[in-house]
């Protein structure tokens, strides 16, 4: 029987062939806010960084330095390090290839990593995803992208946990309210926990298939709520199928 070290085994598990297209996990989850905006982002359209986004980034940085990781969490982070590669921006990423012959999809999903890891004494691991808001309540618009993104992170990291001495238990979403612009925050009081298992993975893969199918058929996408269109940056409005009646692609 062929013996492989953990890194070689991991490469086989994620079956990386040639990369056709690379899509960030956060971009894919944007489908649940606006399918067309997420499609344009997947094609490379970028928007200007808002003050709100910058504050959110600062909060995430403050969160990760707010407590010292446990010895098991330090061990986990060391075990994960060899599985990161450098992305186009020079930052470490985790990648996994997705292939679906039904919709002719072949590409790679990537993420720069989880917001935080929580490891229990029995070595069960939870992927923690922090979501920041200006309000002190959570709406359905907040939940759908966060739930999907948490599942997608689990899927991206799952192959690694077959070759390291930890178990991937699932993910947890923690909602926080932004206080000012200096990176301060307070818990909203709502969290969600999701167990990673075969059923959860099948639901995720069905969602991914639906998203990619809709992106391949832009004219069949479901229009977003009107208020989302009003708030959308001109960068996207000028290329939006719903607003221009034309299907924009990176080749046009």
Buried (B, 14 or more C-beta within 10 A) or exposed (E): EEEEEBEEBBEEBBEBEEEEEBBBBBBBBBBBBBBBBBBBBBBEBEBEEEEEEEBBEBBBEEBEEEEEBBEBBEBBEEBBEEBBEEBEEEEBBBBBBBEBEEBEBBBBBBBBBBBBBBBEEEBBBBBBBBBBBEEEEBEEBBBBBBBBBBBBBBBBBBBBBEBBEBBBBBBBBBBBBBBEEEBBBEEBEBBBEBEBEEEBBEEBBEBBBEBBBBBEEBEEBEEBEEEBBEEBEEBBBEBBBBBEEEBBEEEE
